[in-house]
Structure formats: structure tokens, C-alpha cells
Amino acid sequence: MKRLRFDDEQGSSWLSMRRMFNCRQEEKVNAIRACAGEIRFNACEYLINWSKNLEMVENSLINMRTKLFLNYNLEEVSITGQILMETAAERAAKVAKEAASHHKLMHLHISKMGRLIDKQVDRHFITPFRGTFDLNDSKLSRQLTIAMIYDFSMCNGLTDTGVALKKMSDVDEKYSITEPDTLQQIVSDLREGDIESSLDYLEAAQPEEDGNIRTYLHTQLITDNIELGSNNYDKAVKDLRRFKSPFVDDRQKFKHLVGALLVGKPSMIDIRYKYLFDFTNREILTLKMASFFIPYEAPLKNLMRFGMHAMIQLGDLFPVGFAPAAIDDNELPIEIGFHATHSSFTCPILKEQCDAENPPMRLICGHVISKDAINRLTTSIRQQRNSSRLSKFKCPYCPREQLLENTRQVDFLKWCESDYTDEEVQLFQFFN
């Protein structure tokens, strides 16, 4: 497994993310501190001012009781008593009004404090993001880990590693591997640059699901000879004569291979032939050849292929922390984007998917429509002009005039995606 290396740019991004997190936390604490300060100010105001106000009201009531109600024989209240009663009532009403206002203000600040706490502070304890699955947690976890490594080794031609791992641990052989020695030899030869053993196996075994693998292998074999120079041209010619069957249905590519062989090394930069030199194709060929022996893709392969895309982001999020309720055991807390592909082309005119009988055609202006759409356009023009044969028509998207002989068939190539780095992907190649 490749070791991750965090360069200066990644380290600086991590530090900046950490600083942003600290700033956000500081803002949250400051907001709560300000609200708590307002509550404290109102409480101090109550202790300082309200005690005096209550003491004054209490003294007024005592004075009124002394002047008015000590002599029970009085049938009428004196003018002084009436003034004292009115003054006490006014002060009591004022104190009650101020008490209601102060209570409302205190309640407002306390409610604001509660809302800030609910908004700024997580309900659960913040814990660092760690995987919920520990490889050393139990015996079953260790067995599962070893089984994943064993499957990965056997599915990628590393039979020696798989056999040694099986001897050292208790691993159940779940997958039947046919001809492990042949698989090991083919994978080893492909990694060293030898393709003939793979072609010999395909010619002898004739697997049903070989698809275009023989075409890719043969193309790689010829281009390797071209890269090695003129001393290997004779060998390339012999290989072309030896393996003709892959190009029965693709004569155009066969012609391009012959043309590249005649041009030599300059064909590597020639716009007509440079698409043949695919330097990212060898690893794909190795995995495809291994699939003939084990039609199975190891889970560890997918784990490394897709998980490595998110490793740096997870490393940045590790010190930040997550609430446990926000994490699902079966999902990552981030999104991973991949190349979106589609296996077919839909004509924008007829709204139909193209196939081998109705391929997509590129016009001079760069627009692509289906062959049937071109036939309908030329047919309608012929009927309007009463002509039996007309090779000119106009593009449906621009007013540029087109010629039938200048249209080119579009061949969509497979997307090539690297396991660990994003490669530039060539969507299609136009053949002359």
C-alpha cells in the first residue's frame, strides 16, 4: 500500500482549517460570554438599586401604619393620612411596574442565553472522528482483514503472497483459482513489458468474455515495438501477420497501426496515430487478464481505489471532531466525486441512442449528430430541390454548410481512471 505524504500545501491547508475552526469556536464563546455579562449586569443592578427601592417602600408602609392605624377610634382619615396612602400607592405601583419590566428583561436575557447555548454548543460531547471498525478489536476483525488481503493478492496475480499468507493464518479459500502458475506468469510478464504470453493464452483458451482485450494487447505490443526503434520493426510485422483476428471487426485501427509502423517513432506525436500510444493501459490489461482466472474484484482493491480519494479530507477533519449523531456507520462524512461516464451517445436531433448501425458522426463545425439524422436532412433537401443526389446540407445548430464526404464517424473510447491520481481522460477520438 502506498504511504500518504502530506506536502507543504496540504500542511498549510490543514493549519488554515485548524485556525478557522479555532476562530469559529472563539466567536461562539464570545457570544455566550456577552450574553452572560448582560445577565450579570442586570443582577447587580437588582442588588444595588432594588434593595433601596424596596426599603423605601417598606419605610413608607411602616410610617403610614404608625400615623393612621394606631388610633382605632378615628372614623375619618386625616389629610396627612390620605397623602401618605396616595404616596405609598404610587410608589407601590411604580415598584410593581419596574419589577415587571426588570423581570421581562431578565427573562429575555436568560432566554437569549439558552438559545445561544442550543445553537453554538453541540448537544453531545464532541469526539474526534475515528473509524468505528478496529482491525485489532476482535478475532473476527483480524480474520476479515487477513481475508481481504488474501483476496487482493490472489485476484491480482500475487499468488506467492497469497499462499504464504494462507500458511501463516487460518484463511478459508473461497475462490477457485484456475491455473495459478499461468496467472502468475502472465501478470509477471505484463509488468515486465512482455505481452506475447497473454496473447498466446487468449489464442489458445479463447475465453468467451475477452471483449476487446486482444485488440488492446496487440495494439500495445505493436506500439512497444515502435517505441523501441527500427531494430524491432521486423518483429512488429511478424506480430501483425501472426495476430490478425483481433482486427477483423476494426480494420480502421489495423490501418492506423500499419501507418504508425511505417512512420516509426514520429507517429508517437503524429495527430493521426498518437491515440494508439496509451501509457496508462498496461495496469488495466493486467487486471483484465487476472479476471479471466478469477472473475472477482477484491474488496480491498475498491477500498484503496475509492478510499484514497478521501484520505486527505478525512485527515483534515480528524482534529475538528463530530457529534456522534451526525455520523452514520455506513457512510463517510464527506462526498467523493468520480468521473461520470455513459456507455452510449444520444443524438440531439432524433433523441435516439446511437449504435453500430447508426453511429455518431462529427461535422466540420464540431457538432455531433447521428448518421440517421444526416440521412434525413439530406433526404428532405433532395425532395425540396428535386435532386437524385445531393451531398450538401446545413448543420441544425449553426448555418455552416456541410459536405457528406467531410463527416467523420466518432468512436468512443473507454474512460481510463487511475487508482490514486486523477488522469486526463480522452472522451473520444475521431478517425479519418
URZI-V614761 format. One record per backbone hydrogen bond with DSSP energy under -1.0 kcal/mol. CO is the residue of the C=O (numbers start at 1). NH is the residue of the N-H. E is the energy in kcal/mol with one decimal. If there is no record, write none. Layout:
[[CO;NH;E] [CO;NH;E]]
This chain:
[[7;11;-2.5] [8;12;-2.8] [9;13;-2.1] [10;14;-2.1] [11;15;-2.3] [12;16;-2.6] [13;17;-2.2] [14;18;-2.2] [15;19;-2.5] [16;20;-2.5] [17;21;-2.1] [18;22;-2.3] [19;23;-2.6] [20;24;-2.4] [21;25;-2.3] [22;26;-2.4] [23;27;-2.3] [24;28;-2.1] [25;29;-2.3] [26;30;-2.4] [27;31;-2.2] [28;32;-2.0] [29;33;-2.6] [30;34;-2.4] [31;35;-1.9] [32;36;-2.2] [33;37;-2.0] [34;38;-1.7] [35;39;-1.8] [36;40;-2.3] [37;41;-2.3] [38;42;-2.1] [39;43;-2.1] [40;44;-2.5] [41;45;-2.3] [42;46;-1.8] [43;47;-2.1] [44;48;-2.4] [45;49;-2.5] [49;53;-2.0] [50;54;-2.5] [51;55;-2.0] [52;56;-2.4] [53;57;-2.2] [54;58;-2.4] [55;59;-2.3] [56;60;-2.1] [57;61;-2.0] [58;62;-2.1] [59;63;-2.5] [60;64;-2.4] [61;65;-2.1] [62;66;-2.1] [63;67;-2.3] [64;68;-2.0] [65;69;-1.5] [78;82;-2.4] [79;83;-2.4] [80;84;-2.4] [81;85;-2.6] [82;86;-2.7] [83;87;-2.7] [84;88;-2.6] [85;89;-2.5] [86;90;-2.6] [87;91;-2.6] [88;92;-2.7] [89;93;-2.6] [90;94;-2.6] [91;95;-2.9] [92;96;-2.5] [93;97;-2.4] [94;98;-2.7] [95;99;-2.6] [96;100;-2.3] [97;101;-2.4] [98;102;-3.0] [99;103;-2.7] [100;104;-2.3] [101;105;-2.3] [102;106;-2.8] [103;107;-2.7] [104;108;-2.1] [105;109;-2.2] [106;110;-2.4] [107;111;-2.5] [108;112;-2.3] [109;113;-2.3] [110;114;-2.1] [111;115;-2.4] [112;116;-2.4] [113;117;-2.2] [114;118;-2.4] [115;119;-2.2] [116;120;-3.1] [117;121;-1.8] [127;322;-2.3] [134;137;-1.4] [138;142;-1.8] [139;143;-2.3] [140;144;-2.3] [141;145;-2.2] [142;146;-2.5] [143;147;-2.4] [144;148;-2.0] [145;149;-2.0] [146;150;-2.4] [147;151;-2.6] [148;152;-2.2] [149;153;-2.2] [150;154;-2.4] [151;155;-2.3] [153;158;-2.4] [157;159;-1.5] [158;162;-2.1] [159;163;-2.9] [160;164;-2.4] [161;165;-2.4] [162;166;-2.0] [163;167;-1.8] [164;168;-1.6] [165;169;-1.2] [169;171;-1.2] [172;174;-1.1] [179;183;-2.1] [180;184;-2.5] [181;185;-2.2] [182;186;-2.6] [183;187;-2.6] [184;188;-2.2] [185;189;-2.5] [186;190;-2.6] [187;191;-1.9] [188;192;-1.3] [189;194;-3.0] [195;199;-1.9] [196;200;-2.7] [197;201;-1.9] [198;202;-2.2] [199;203;-2.4] [200;204;-1.9] [201;205;-3.4] [202;206;-1.8] [210;213;-2.3] [212;216;-2.3] [213;217;-2.6] [214;218;-2.6] [215;219;-2.4] [216;220;-2.5] [217;221;-2.2] [218;222;-2.4] [219;223;-2.5] [220;224;-2.0] [221;225;-1.6] [222;226;-2.0] [223;227;-2.2] [224;228;-1.5] [229;232;-1.5] [230;233;-1.5] [232;236;-2.0] [233;237;-2.4] [234;238;-2.2] [235;239;-2.2] [236;240;-2.1] [237;241;-2.1] [238;242;-2.1] [239;243;-2.5] [244;247;-1.4] [245;248;-1.6] [250;254;-1.4] [251;255;-2.2] [252;256;-1.8] [253;257;-2.2] [254;258;-2.1] [255;259;-2.5] [256;260;-2.8] [257;261;-2.1] [258;262;-2.0] [259;263;-2.2] [260;264;-2.4] [264;267;-1.9] [265;268;-2.2] [266;269;-1.3] [270;273;-1.0] [270;274;-2.4] [273;276;-1.9] [276;278;-1.5] [281;285;-2.2] [282;286;-2.2] [283;287;-2.1] [284;288;-2.2] [285;289;-2.5] [286;290;-2.0] [287;291;-1.4] [290;294;-2.1] [294;296;-2.9] [298;302;-1.4] [299;303;-2.4] [300;304;-2.3] [301;305;-2.5] [302;306;-2.6] [303;307;-1.8] [304;308;-1.3] [310;314;-2.5] [311;315;-2.1] [312;316;-1.8] [313;317;-1.9] [314;318;-1.1] [317;321;-1.4] [322;127;-1.6] [323;326;-2.0] [324;327;-1.3] [328;331;-1.4] [345;354;-3.5] [347;351;-1.7] [352;347;-3.1] [359;371;-1.5] [360;410;-2.5] [361;369;-2.1] [362;408;-2.1] [363;366;-1.2] [367;363;-2.9] [369;361;-3.8] [370;374;-1.6] [371;375;-2.2] [372;376;-2.2] [373;377;-2.2] [374;378;-2.5] [375;379;-2.2] [376;380;-2.4] [377;381;-1.6] [378;382;-2.1] [379;383;-2.1] [380;384;-1.7] [381;385;-2.1] [382;387;-1.9] [391;404;-2.1] [393;402;-4.3] [400;395;-2.0] [402;393;-1.8] [403;406;-1.2] [404;407;-1.2] [408;362;-3.9] [409;431;-1.1] [411;429;-1.7] [429;411;-1.4]]
